[in-house]
Amino acid sequence: MKKIILLVAMIATSLLAAEKFDPEMWSAFVKSQEKNKLSDEQKENERMCVICKKKVTQYKVEMRDDDLAIATLKNYERRLNQYCSKL
């Protein structure tokens, strides 16, 4: 008997919720979430751009004179371009 009452209550709740569902409100919510996501991604790219600029500048000062150091510098510059180009 308790299961039947619980089932009826769940069905009634879902029917009431379905009547109040507003697709326009949902699409506005989704759009705001996408905007926040882009904003967070933009902030992260700005942060990483600053970090990579410092790292490249510092590495050029302390860099050794061998092939591995040149390859490392190219990798740092690639990452710098990756993050700073999105700004």
Residue pairs with C-beta under 8 A, 6 or more apart in sequence:
42 86
42 87
45 83
45 84
45 86
45 87
46 87
48 79
48 83
49 80
49 83
49 84
49 87
52 76
52 79
52 80
52 83
52 84
53 80
53 84
55 76
55 80
56 73
56 76
56 77
56 80
59 72
59 73
59 76
60 73
63 69
63 72
63 73
